[in-house]
Amino acid sequence: MTSETAMDGEAQDEPHPASPAPRPQGIGGWLVIPIINLVTTIWLTGVNIWPAWRDWSGLLELLLNPESRWMFIPVVISLASGVAIIFLAAAALALMYLKKRMLPRLMIGYYCLGLAALMYEMWLASTFSEFSGTPEEEARAARDLFWTVVGTLIWAPYFIVSKRVKATFVN
């Protein structure tokens, strides 16, 4: 017997209740963009800090030189923030794969750390001539800052209000 007929065989006039629209779930949709960002951040940040790690003895010599010892803390902060960004991005990718509930908070921290690190680098470049670059590099840094602010303002709230994020990261 179908749901359209009553027990006595007469047809019912009641329509079927509409099933609710499926909630977006899983890694897809707009979530692909943060994944691409995480992968490229790991790559580009690694490319940027690799020369310092590769020539560690030269960096150490520069930092221990009495005339440039003042640069020790700024350089260490810069390198540490680069390493932290790489680890946060890698952790975020792992949490995404595992669909962990703490991913949205980690992503907000990742975006905020990236913005803070870029602002710190720009402050160093504008305050100390030893850290400043060419006019082209400074223009690129300003463009990077603009897009980092825009990205943070878009993606941090996305990880708070997105239905897909709420339905996917539940473990």
C-alpha positions in Angstrom: 0.0 0.0 0.0 1.4 3.4 -0.8 1.3 6.5 1.3 -1.3 8.0 -1.0 -4.0 5.5 -0.1 -5.7 5.1 3.2 -6.1 1.8 5.0 -9.5 1.4 3.5 -8.2 2.0 -0.1 -9.4 5.5 -0.5 -7.0 8.1 -1.8 -5.8 10.8 0.6 -5.9 14.4 -0.4 -2.9 15.3 1.8 0.3 16.2 -0.1 3.6 14.8 0.9 5.5 17.1 3.2 8.5 18.6 1.4 11.8 17.3 2.7 14.1 20.0 3.9 16.9 21.1 1.6 20.1 19.2 2.2 22.6 21.2 4.2 26.0 21.8 2.6 28.4 19.3 4.0 31.8 18.0 3.3 34.9 19.7 2.0 33.8 21.5 -1.1 32.2 24.7 -2.2 34.0 27.8 -0.9 36.1 25.7 1.4 38.4 24.9 -1.5 39.8 28.4 -1.5 41.1 28.3 2.1 42.7 24.9 1.3 44.5 26.4 -1.7 45.6 29.3 0.5 47.0 26.9 3.2 49.0 24.9 0.6 50.4 28.0 -1.1 51.2 29.6 2.3 53.2 26.6 3.3 55.1 26.6 0.0 55.7 30.4 -0.2 56.6 30.9 3.5 59.0 28.0 3.3 60.6 29.5 0.2 60.9 32.8 1.9 62.5 31.5 5.1 64.6 28.7 3.6 67.6 31.0 2.7 67.9 32.0 6.4 67.9 28.3 7.5 70.2 27.2 4.7 72.8 29.9 5.6 72.3 29.5 9.3 76.0 30.1 10.1 76.0 33.4 8.2 72.8 34.5 10.0 74.3 33.5 13.3 77.5 35.4 12.6 75.5 38.5 11.7 73.3 38.2 14.8 76.3 37.7 17.1 78.3 40.6 15.7 78.3 43.4 18.3 77.5 46.0 15.7 74.3 44.1 14.5 73.4 42.4 17.7 70.3 44.7 18.0 68.8 42.7 15.0 68.8 39.4 16.9 65.3 39.8 18.4 63.6 41.2 15.3 65.1 38.5 13.1 64.2 35.7 15.5 60.6 37.0 15.8 60.4 37.1 12.0 61.7 33.6 11.5 59.6 32.2 14.4 56.4 33.7 13.0 57.2 32.2 9.6 57.7 28.7 11.1 54.5 29.2 13.2 52.6 30.1 10.1 53.8 27.0 8.3 52.9 24.7 11.3 49.5 26.4 11.7 48.8 25.9 8.0 49.9 22.2 8.1 47.8 21.6 11.3 44.8 23.3 9.6 45.1 21.0 6.6 45.3 18.0 8.9 42.3 19.1 11.0 40.4 19.7 7.8 41.1 16.2 6.6 40.0 14.8 10.0 37.0 17.2 10.0 37.8 18.3 13.6 35.6 20.7 15.4 38.5 23.0 16.4 39.4 23.9 12.8 37.3 27.1 12.7 39.2 28.5 15.7 42.5 27.4 14.3 41.8 29.1 11.0 40.8 32.3 12.6 44.1 32.2 14.6 46.0 31.4 11.3 44.5 34.4 9.5 45.2 36.7 12.5 48.8 35.5 12.9 49.4 35.9 9.1 48.1 39.5 9.3 50.1 40.3 12.4 53.3 38.8 10.9 52.9 40.8 7.7 52.3 44.0 9.7 55.4 43.3 11.8 57.5 42.7 8.7 56.3 46.0 7.2 56.9 47.8 10.5 60.5 46.5 10.5 61.0 47.6 6.9 59.6 51.1 7.6 61.5 51.6 10.9 64.9 50.1 10.2 66.8 50.7 7.0 68.5 47.3 7.4 65.2 45.6 6.8 63.8 47.8 4.1 63.7 46.6 0.5 63.5 48.1 -2.9 60.5 50.4 -3.8 59.1 47.4 -5.8 59.4 45.1 -2.8 57.7 47.7 -0.6 54.9 48.2 -3.1 54.4 44.4 -3.2 54.4 44.3 0.6 51.6 47.0 0.6 49.6 45.0 -1.9 50.1 41.9 0.1 48.9 43.7 3.3 45.8 44.9 1.5 44.9 41.4 0.3 45.8 39.9 3.6 43.4 42.3 5.4 40.7 41.6 2.8 41.2 37.8 3.1 41.1 38.0 6.9 37.9 40.1 6.8 36.3 37.5 4.5 37.5 34.2 5.7 37.6 34.6 9.5 33.8 35.4 9.6 33.2 32.6 7.0 34.6 30.1 9.5 32.2 31.4 12.1 28.9 31.6 10.2 29.2 29.1 7.4 26.6 26.3 7.4 29.0 24.0 5.5 31.7 24.6 8.2 29.3 23.9 11.0 28.0 20.7 9.3 31.4 19.4 8.2 33.8 19.9 11.2 32.0 18.0 13.9 34.5 15.4 15.2 
